[in-house]
Amino acid sequence: MIKRKSPRELDLMRVAGRVVAEALAYGVSLAKPGVTTEEIDRAIEGFIRGRQCAPTFKGYRGYPKTICASVNEEVVHGIPGARKLAEGDILSIDMGATYKNYIGDAALTIPIGQISKKADRLIRVTKTCLELAIKRVVPGGRLSDVSEAVQRFAEAQGYGVVRKYAGHGVGSALHEDPQVPNYVTEPRDENEVILKPGMVIAIEPMLNEGTYDVEVLKDGWTVVTKDRRLSAHFEHTVAVTESGNEIFTALPA
């Protein structure tokens, strides 16, 4: 069941989203060659707790850390640890913050030092996919149009769109209805979701340099590309408004 949020709930999600945006910005400032993903995780956890929020991911379904830190061929759910970031890596940070039982959820992929042109292009295209998808979030719009925006642009640029994992509704739970895939299957479901004010969704394109196929490593969490080529990930928590949309996890310009 899709839950439409009240004005009070939306206000709480705005607070959570702002903390996520600021925590991610803090994480970006820390992510440099020689820094471990564990160090970034600890710092972000302290930041979140210092803002009267709880780290949403920590303990969720047994996940042991505050952020997901996925490097290079790791798509999502990479567990922070002793690995030191190296010049030329790309790092995806995914995280959530909970404020008075309401959640903000976002992700981004960043370069570590100087990166290759192909890695830079993958990051830029993935970010653009998210931006294009958000433009489709309007009252009366179809959820499949959001998905199509990601797939059409990504595949036109030659990238694989991850199909095994998707965006989702978000609110007082991290994963709520509806699921927000990054691709569409034709013909479309005639009973598909129509976007209405008060709905809040986390849109999260995951693009692979090669195949869209992925697999999970032995740790039970880390998802990697099947061909071990690069992957990038961006995400925002977005509310449907009366006139369009509002991004809860974006920093003010």
Buried (B, 14 or more C-beta within 10 A) or exposed (E): EBBBBEEEBBEBBBBBBBBBBBBBEBBBEBBEEEBBBBBBBBBBBBBBEEBEBBBBBBEBEEBBBBBBBBBBBBBBBBBBEEBEBEEBBBBBBBBBBBBBEBBBBBBBBBBBEEBEEEBEBBBEBBBBBBBBBBBBBBBEBBBBBBBBBBBBBBBEBEBBBBBBBBBBBBBBBBBBBBBBBBBBEEEBEEEEBEBEBBBBBBBBBBBBBBEBEBEEEEEEBBBBBBBEBBBBBBBBBBBBBEEBBBBBBBEEE
